[in-house]
Amino acid sequence: QEVEKAFTFWGTREGDAVHPAECMEQLLEKVRRHRVKIDGNVCTVIVTTLVLEGWQRKLDPGYNVMETLQTLLLRADWAKSFAYTIESLMAP
């Protein structure tokens, strides 16, 4: 329910103001708080992305790496492959 509420908020005009890295941090906090098991490889990718995004923001605040990732991931072939990968890595 919390995740659904968060995604609903992020899809609103007010939610657009929240930086994508902050959304990922909030999502990871929900995962931690509710003790949801996620494959370690997925967590490593998420945390690494957050760290690199933080460095990038300090080095060049005008460049939005999350926007670039979103553009790449929303391409049809990437989106299908990425969704399949995430589904197969999620722990039962």
Protein Blocks (a to p, Z undefined) as FASTA:
>chain_A
ZZmmmmmmmmpmklmmpcfklmmmmmmmmmmmnopacdfklmmmmmmmmmmmmmmmmmmm
mbcfklmmmmmmmpmklmmmmmmmmmmmpcZZ
